[in-house]
């Protein structure tokens, strides 16, 4: 009831904390989501709730918790709900301050929904991300994109991802490997994320026929070296964003209640 009061009265200073606690309770709840939780999911697809920038990190975590614990019940094969979630992704992608979180939302979709549910949207999703990569030119965004592609390849194999990328422009897969993934993989810091990248790139060099051809020999070698570097060398510790980029994100967001992570509302890292 207390949480319901905060949400109904839109007490913006408290809503980020409520969403974090709800996410934690759902992640830890035996037996998955209850009817009470299901009633919360549909409002999460409405753009207005995401307009408070302080809510966004907690909302992304709450959506991830729903996908983790109740993907079949909340999304299933309902294309309208998936399109609603992809609409949230597209809106978050527009802003520099939330672009990385938009990719985290996609990672939840890829992790917990079967590929046939979202495969028809994959080329469009990738095209939007590539456009944003070009306009943002942000190391941290390139790193979270690298992790997203790694999860996608690790779960579903190289060929579907290679085909989806090359459907946008022939040969684009090689360019993305060289210019984005190989160039940014060493900056990924979290151990589980680095492990996912190693698994994915290992699948790439063993499964991609184009990479094993004579034309792909140099790219194959570059990817192999990148794998070895991730295994042998610690993550680069430089700040991915410059002070100018951080200031730009603050100016873009304007005033909103700030997000503060609740230390004791964290659960274990998924591996």
C-alpha positions in Angstrom: 0.0 0.0 0.0 2.8 2.4 0.8 4.4 1.8 -2.6 1.0 2.2 -4.3 0.5 5.6 -2.6 3.9 6.8 -3.8 3.2 5.7 -7.4 -0.4 7.0 -7.5 0.6 10.4 -6.1 3.7 10.5 -8.4 6.1 11.4 -5.6 9.0 11.8 -7.9 11.6 12.0 -5.1 10.7 8.5 -4.0 9.7 6.6 -7.2 13.2 5.6 -8.2 13.6 3.9 -4.8 10.2 2.2 -5.1 11.1 0.8 -8.5 14.4 -0.6 -7.2 12.8 -2.3 -4.3 10.0 -3.8 -6.4 12.7 -5.1 -8.8 14.6 -6.7 -5.9 11.4 -8.3 -4.5 10.5 -9.7 -7.8 14.0 -11.1 -8.4 13.9 -12.8 -5.1 10.3 -13.9 -5.0 9.9 -17.7 -5.1 7.7 -19.0 -7.9 7.9 -15.9 -10.0 5.5 -12.9 -10.3 2.1 -12.8 -8.7 -1.1 -11.1 -10.1 -0.1 -7.9 -8.2 3.1 -7.7 -10.1 1.4 -8.5 -13.5 -0.8 -5.5 -12.9 2.3 -3.3 -12.7 3.8 -4.4 -16.0 1.4 -2.8 -18.5 1.9 0.8 -17.1 5.7 0.3 -17.6 5.1 0.4 -21.3 3.6 3.9 -21.2 6.1 6.6 -22.2 5.0 9.1 -19.5 6.4 7.0 -16.7 9.8 7.2 -18.4 9.8 11.0 -18.7 11.3 11.4 -15.3 15.0 10.8 -16.0 15.6 9.8 -12.4 13.2 6.8 -12.9 14.9 5.4 -15.9 17.7 3.2 -14.4 15.3 1.7 -11.8 12.6 1.1 -14.5 15.1 -0.7 -16.7 16.0 -2.9 -13.8 12.4 -3.6 -13.0 11.6 -4.5 -16.7 14.6 -6.8 -16.7 13.3 -8.5 -13.5 9.9 -9.0 -15.2 11.6 -10.5 -18.3 13.8 -12.7 -16.1 11.0 -14.1 -13.8 7.9 -13.9 -16.1 8.8 -13.4 -19.7 6.2 -15.8 -21.0 3.4 -14.2 -18.9 4.3 -10.5 -19.5 5.4 -10.6 -23.2 5.0 -14.1 -24.5 4.0 -13.9 -28.2 2.1 -10.7 -27.8 3.6 -8.5 -30.5 1.9 -5.4 -29.2 3.6 -5.7 -25.8 7.0 -6.3 -27.4 6.5 -3.3 -29.7 5.6 -1.2 -26.6 8.9 -2.3 -25.0 10.8 -1.6 -28.2 9.1 1.9 -28.3 10.6 2.5 -24.9 14.0 1.4 -26.2 13.7 3.7 -29.2 12.9 6.7 -26.9 15.7 6.0 -24.5 18.1 5.6 -27.4 17.4 9.2 -28.5 19.0 10.7 -25.4 22.7 10.5 -24.6 22.0 10.2 -20.9 19.9 7.0 -21.4 21.3 5.5 -24.6 23.3 2.9 -22.7 20.2 1.9 -20.7 18.3 1.4 -23.9 20.8 -1.3 -24.8 20.4 -2.9 -21.3 16.7 -3.1 -22.0 17.5 -5.0 -25.3 19.8 -7.4 -23.5 16.9 -8.4 -21.2 14.8 -9.1 -24.3 17.5 -11.2 -25.9 18.3 -13.1 -22.7 14.8 -14.1 -21.7 12.6 -14.2 -24.8 12.9 -16.8 -27.6 14.5 -15.5 -30.8 11.5 -16.1 -33.0 9.6 -13.5 -30.9 12.0 -10.6 -31.7 13.9 -11.8 -34.8 11.6 -9.9 -37.2 12.6 -6.6 -35.5 16.3 -7.4 -35.3 17.5 -5.6 -38.5 15.6 -2.5 -37.6 16.9 -2.5 -34.0 20.5 -2.9 -35.3 20.0 -0.1 -37.8 18.9 2.3 -35.1 21.8 1.4 -32.9 24.4 1.8 -35.8 23.0 5.2 -36.5 23.4 6.1 -32.8 26.9 4.7 -32.7 27.8 7.1 -35.5 26.2 10.2 -34.0 27.3 9.6 -30.3 30.8 8.4 -30.9 30.9 7.3 -27.2 33.2 4.7 -25.8 30.8 3.6 -23.1 28.0 3.2 -25.6 30.2 1.2 -27.9 31.2 -1.0 -25.0 27.6 -1.8 -23.9 26.7 -2.4 -27.6 29.6 -4.9 -27.8 28.2 -6.7 -24.8 24.7 -6.8 -26.4 26.0 -8.3 -29.6 28.0 -10.8 -27.5 24.9 -11.9 -25.7 23.0 -12.2 -29.0 25.8 -14.3 -30.6 26.4 -16.3 -27.5 22.8 -17.4 -27.1 21.8 -17.8 -30.8 25.0 -18.3 -32.8 26.9 -16.2 -35.2 25.0 -16.7 -38.5 21.6 -15.1 -37.5 23.5 -12.0 -36.3 25.9 -11.9 -39.2 22.9 -12.2 -41.7 20.9 -9.5 -39.9 23.8 -7.0 -39.9 24.7 -7.8 -43.5 21.1 -7.3 -44.6 21.5 -3.6 -43.7 24.6 -3.3 -45.9 26.7 -6.1 -47.4 30.0 -6.5 -45.6 28.9 -4.4 -42.6 29.4 -7.4 -40.2 33.2 -7.2 -40.8 33.2 -3.5 -40.3 31.3 -3.8 -37.0 33.7 -6.5 -35.8 36.8 -4.5 -36.6 35.8 -0.9 -35.9 33.4 -1.4 -32.9 33.8 -4.7 -31.2 37.5 -5.4 -31.5 38.2 -1.7 -30.8 36.2 -1.5 -27.6 36.2 -5.0 -26.0 39.2 -4.3 -23.9 37.4 -1.5 -22.1 34.6 -3.7 -20.8 35.2 -4.1 -17.1 32.8 -6.5 -15.5 34.1 -10.1 -15.4 30.9 -11.7 -16.5 30.5 -9.3 -19.4 34.1 -10.0 -20.6 33.4 -13.7 -20.4 30.3 -13.3 -22.6 32.4 -11.4 -25.1 35.0 -14.2 -25.2 32.3 -16.8 -25.7 30.7 -14.8 -28.5 33.9 -14.0 -30.4 35.0 -17.6 -30.1 31.7 -18.6 -31.8 32.4 -15.9 -34.5 35.8 -17.2 -35.5 34.6 -20.9 -35.5 31.2 -20.4 -37.1 31.5 -17.6 -39.6 32.2 -19.0 -43.0 33.0 -15.5 -44.4 35.6 -15.0 -41.6 37.3 -18.3 -42.5 37.7 -17.4 -46.1 40.8 -15.8 -47.6 39.1 -12.4 -47.7 38.3 -12.6 -43.9 41.8 -13.9 -42.8 43.0 -10.5 -41.4 39.7 -9.9 -39.6 39.8 -13.4 -38.2 43.3 -12.8 -36.9 42.3 -9.4 -35.3 39.3 -11.1 -33.5 41.5 -13.9 -32.3 44.1 -11.4 -30.8 41.2 -9.5 -29.2 40.0 -12.7 -27.5 43.5 -13.4 -26.2 43.8 -9.8 -24.9 40.5 -10.0 -23.0 41.7 -13.3 -21.3 45.2 -12.2 -20.6 44.9 -8.4 -19.8 42.9 -6.7 -17.2 40.2 -4.2 -18.2 41.3 -0.8 -19.2 40.4 1.6 -16.4 40.2 4.9 -18.3 37.0 6.9 -18.0 34.9 6.1 -21.0 33.3 9.6 -21.0 35.0 12.9 -21.2 34.0 15.8 -18.9 32.4 17.5 -21.9 30.3 14.5 -22.7 29.1 14.3 -19.0 28.2 18.0 -19.0 26.2 17.5 -22.3 24.2 14.6 -20.7 23.4 16.8 -17.7 22.2 19.7 -19.9 20.2 17.3 -22.0 18.4 15.8 -19.0 17.4 19.1 -17.4 16.0 18.9 -13.8 14.5 15.7 -12.5 14.7 13.7 -9.3 18.0 12.0 -9.3 18.7 8.3 -9.3 20.6 6.8 -6.4 21.3 3.1 -6.3 20.1 1.3 -3.2 23.1 -0.7 -2.0 21.1 -3.3 -0.2 18.6 -3.7 -3.0 21.1 -5.4 -5.2 21.0 -9.1 -6.2 23.7 -11.3 -7.6 25.2 -10.7 -11.1 23.7 -13.0 -13.8 26.4 -15.2 -15.4 
